[in-house]
Amino acid sequence: MRFSILGVLRIEDTDGVVPIVGAKRRILLIALLAHANDLVSVDRVVEWLWPDRPPRSAVATVQAHVSSLRRILEPDRPSRGQPRLLVTQRRAM
């Protein structure tokens, strides 16, 4: 899979271009790609997506966007299978 984030977001896999529909999903993916291999908190993602005033449902909406991106980027992954590209890690207590 190839990601291009300079200019217009473009994603390609062996089958061609992978469309990412929705401004928030595109913003989220670009921000995560810019911070590849870094741990990024949900709070930080909420700030990226809603810099002025996040909705009450922000955390749930972020989770829905991540889930959607996982389905788009890894369409062959079983529904409960471990993701390879967008990995969630619990906070250390």
Rosetta constraint file for C-alpha pairs under 8 A:
AtomPair CA 1 CA 11 HARMONIC 7.13 0.50
AtomPair CA 1 CA 12 HARMONIC 5.70 0.50
AtomPair CA 1 CA 13 HARMONIC 4.46 0.50
AtomPair CA 1 CA 14 HARMONIC 7.20 0.50
AtomPair CA 2 CA 11 HARMONIC 5.66 0.50
AtomPair CA 2 CA 12 HARMONIC 5.16 0.50
AtomPair CA 2 CA 13 HARMONIC 6.33 0.50
AtomPair CA 3 CA 9 HARMONIC 7.52 0.50
AtomPair CA 3 CA 10 HARMONIC 5.96 0.50
AtomPair CA 3 CA 11 HARMONIC 4.68 0.50
AtomPair CA 3 CA 12 HARMONIC 6.67 0.50
AtomPair CA 4 CA 8 HARMONIC 7.57 0.50
AtomPair CA 4 CA 9 HARMONIC 5.68 0.50
AtomPair CA 4 CA 10 HARMONIC 5.04 0.50
AtomPair CA 4 CA 11 HARMONIC 6.32 0.50
AtomPair CA 5 CA 9 HARMONIC 4.72 0.50
AtomPair CA 5 CA 10 HARMONIC 6.64 0.50
AtomPair CA 5 CA 30 HARMONIC 6.29 0.50
AtomPair CA 5 CA 33 HARMONIC 7.99 0.50
AtomPair CA 9 CA 26 HARMONIC 7.32 0.50
AtomPair CA 9 CA 30 HARMONIC 7.31 0.50
AtomPair CA 10 CA 17 HARMONIC 7.21 0.50
AtomPair CA 10 CA 18 HARMONIC 7.55 0.50
AtomPair CA 10 CA 19 HARMONIC 7.83 0.50
AtomPair CA 11 CA 17 HARMONIC 5.70 0.50
AtomPair CA 11 CA 18 HARMONIC 5.27 0.50
AtomPair CA 11 CA 19 HARMONIC 7.17 0.50
AtomPair CA 12 CA 16 HARMONIC 5.22 0.50
AtomPair CA 12 CA 17 HARMONIC 4.33 0.50
AtomPair CA 12 CA 18 HARMONIC 5.49 0.50
AtomPair CA 13 CA 17 HARMONIC 6.46 0.50
AtomPair CA 13 CA 18 HARMONIC 6.86 0.50
AtomPair CA 18 CA 72 HARMONIC 7.67 0.50
AtomPair CA 18 CA 73 HARMONIC 7.77 0.50
AtomPair CA 20 CA 25 HARMONIC 6.97 0.50
AtomPair CA 20 CA 26 HARMONIC 6.34 0.50
AtomPair CA 20 CA 69 HARMONIC 7.88 0.50
AtomPair CA 20 CA 72 HARMONIC 7.68 0.50
AtomPair CA 21 CA 25 HARMONIC 6.99 0.50
AtomPair CA 21 CA 26 HARMONIC 7.26 0.50
AtomPair CA 22 CA 26 HARMONIC 6.33 0.50
AtomPair CA 23 CA 27 HARMONIC 6.09 0.50
AtomPair CA 24 CA 28 HARMONIC 6.00 0.50
AtomPair CA 24 CA 49 HARMONIC 6.32 0.50
AtomPair CA 24 CA 65 HARMONIC 7.85 0.50
AtomPair CA 25 CA 29 HARMONIC 6.09 0.50
AtomPair CA 25 CA 65 HARMONIC 5.95 0.50
AtomPair CA 25 CA 66 HARMONIC 7.93 0.50
AtomPair CA 25 CA 69 HARMONIC 7.25 0.50
AtomPair CA 26 CA 30 HARMONIC 6.06 0.50
AtomPair CA 27 CA 31 HARMONIC 6.07 0.50
AtomPair CA 27 CA 48 HARMONIC 7.73 0.50
AtomPair CA 27 CA 49 HARMONIC 6.99 0.50
AtomPair CA 28 CA 32 HARMONIC 6.11 0.50
AtomPair CA 28 CA 45 HARMONIC 7.15 0.50
AtomPair CA 28 CA 48 HARMONIC 7.44 0.50
AtomPair CA 28 CA 49 HARMONIC 6.98 0.50
AtomPair CA 29 CA 33 HARMONIC 6.01 0.50
AtomPair CA 29 CA 69 HARMONIC 7.88 0.50
AtomPair CA 30 CA 34 HARMONIC 6.11 0.50
AtomPair CA 31 CA 35 HARMONIC 6.36 0.50
AtomPair CA 31 CA 48 HARMONIC 7.65 0.50
AtomPair CA 32 CA 36 HARMONIC 5.87 0.50
AtomPair CA 32 CA 40 HARMONIC 7.83 0.50
AtomPair CA 35 CA 40 HARMONIC 7.71 0.50
AtomPair CA 40 CA 44 HARMONIC 6.51 0.50
AtomPair CA 40 CA 45 HARMONIC 7.21 0.50
AtomPair CA 41 CA 45 HARMONIC 6.51 0.50
AtomPair CA 42 CA 46 HARMONIC 6.14 0.50
AtomPair CA 42 CA 59 HARMONIC 6.96 0.50
AtomPair CA 42 CA 62 HARMONIC 7.58 0.50
AtomPair CA 43 CA 47 HARMONIC 6.33 0.50
AtomPair CA 44 CA 48 HARMONIC 6.35 0.50
AtomPair CA 45 CA 49 HARMONIC 6.25 0.50
AtomPair CA 45 CA 62 HARMONIC 7.44 0.50
AtomPair CA 46 CA 50 HARMONIC 5.83 0.50
AtomPair CA 46 CA 51 HARMONIC 7.53 0.50
AtomPair CA 46 CA 54 HARMONIC 6.82 0.50
AtomPair CA 46 CA 58 HARMONIC 6.39 0.50
AtomPair CA 46 CA 59 HARMONIC 7.08 0.50
AtomPair CA 46 CA 62 HARMONIC 7.16 0.50
AtomPair CA 47 CA 51 HARMONIC 4.76 0.50
AtomPair CA 47 CA 52 HARMONIC 7.84 0.50
AtomPair CA 47 CA 54 HARMONIC 7.58 0.50
AtomPair CA 49 CA 54 HARMONIC 7.89 0.50
AtomPair CA 50 CA 54 HARMONIC 4.93 0.50
AtomPair CA 50 CA 55 HARMONIC 7.97 0.50
AtomPair CA 54 CA 58 HARMONIC 5.96 0.50
AtomPair CA 57 CA 61 HARMONIC 5.98 0.50
AtomPair CA 58 CA 62 HARMONIC 6.07 0.50
AtomPair CA 59 CA 63 HARMONIC 6.27 0.50
AtomPair CA 60 CA 64 HARMONIC 6.21 0.50
AtomPair CA 61 CA 65 HARMONIC 6.17 0.50
AtomPair CA 62 CA 66 HARMONIC 6.16 0.50
AtomPair CA 63 CA 67 HARMONIC 6.11 0.50
AtomPair CA 64 CA 68 HARMONIC 6.11 0.50
AtomPair CA 65 CA 69 HARMONIC 6.11 0.50
AtomPair CA 66 CA 70 HARMONIC 6.13 0.50
AtomPair CA 66 CA 86 HARMONIC 7.45 0.50
AtomPair CA 67 CA 71 HARMONIC 6.40 0.50
AtomPair CA 68 CA 72 HARMONIC 6.30 0.50
AtomPair CA 69 CA 73 HARMONIC 5.90 0.50
AtomPair CA 70 CA 74 HARMONIC 5.65 0.50
AtomPair CA 70 CA 75 HARMONIC 7.59 0.50
AtomPair CA 70 CA 83 HARMONIC 7.12 0.50
AtomPair CA 70 CA 85 HARMONIC 7.47 0.50
AtomPair CA 70 CA 86 HARMONIC 6.52 0.50
AtomPair CA 71 CA 75 HARMONIC 5.10 0.50
AtomPair CA 71 CA 77 HARMONIC 7.71 0.50
AtomPair CA 73 CA 85 HARMONIC 7.70 0.50
AtomPair CA 74 CA 83 HARMONIC 7.65 0.50
AtomPair CA 74 CA 85 HARMONIC 7.83 0.50
AtomPair CA 77 CA 81 HARMONIC 5.98 0.50
AtomPair CA 77 CA 82 HARMONIC 7.77 0.50
AtomPair CA 77 CA 83 HARMONIC 7.27 0.50
AtomPair CA 83 CA 87 HARMONIC 5.89 0.50
